[in-house]
Amino acid sequence: MTWKLAKTPAFVTAAMFIISTSAVAGEMLCTKADEKGCTMAKGADGKEMAVMGAGMKMGDKMDCMSKDGKMECTKEMMKK
């Protein structure tokens, strides 16, 4: 009986943990690039971190997400 009552809160807690770890970054600004693309970016908090952003150059705004322990970025599309 106790397990039936605790199942829903346990599921909600597990789901929140998974969602919070998958959406780490967000909008970032490329601060360093090489011939392959962006290598360093600055987030809204002002901290710089290593990223992978193919085909991007310094000053580009990017949408970034953490995948397999690496920050992967795509060029931010214009918002309407």
N, C-alpha and C positions, 0 to 999 in steps of 0.2 A: 504494500500500500504506500509506503514511504517513497519507493522508487517511482511510482506513478505520479506522485505529487512533485517530486524533484526533477522529473525528466524535462519538463518545459523550461524551467529556469536554467538547467544545465545546458540545454540546447542553445538557448539565447546567449548565454555567456560564451560558449564555444564559437558561435557564429560571429559575435562581436570581436573576439580575439582574431579570428581569421581575416575578417574585413579590415580591421585596423592595421594589420601587418602587411596587407597587400597594397594598400593605397598610401604610400609613404610620402611621395613628393608632390608634384603638381606643376605649376607654372614656374619655369626657371629661365634665366637669361644667360646665353653663352658668353663666357669671358675669355676663353682661350680655345683656339682651333688650329688644326694642322691640315695637311692636304687631304686627309680622309674625312674630316668633319670636326665637330665640337668635341673637346676633350675635358674641359672644365666649365662648370656653370655655377651661378649664384642663385640661391633660392630667395623666397620672400623674407626669410629670417636673416639674410645677409651672409650666410655661411656658404663657402665655396666647396664643391665636391667634384670628384671625377665622374664623368658621364660618358656615354657612347651615343653620339648623335651624328650619323652619317649624312654627309652633304650639307651640313650647316656651317655657318661662319660666325665670327664674333658679332655680338649685338642681336642675333636672332632670338626671338622668344620661342620657347619650346614647352611642350607638355611632356613630363617625365614620370616614369613609374619604375619601381624596383622589381626586377625580374631575375630570378636565380642569383640573387646577391649582387647584381649589377644594376646601375641606373641606365635605363634605355630611354632615349628621347626622340620625339618626332616633332616636326615643325608645327607650331601652333597655327591653326587656321584662323582666318579673320572671323570674329564673332559679329553677328548681326544684332 
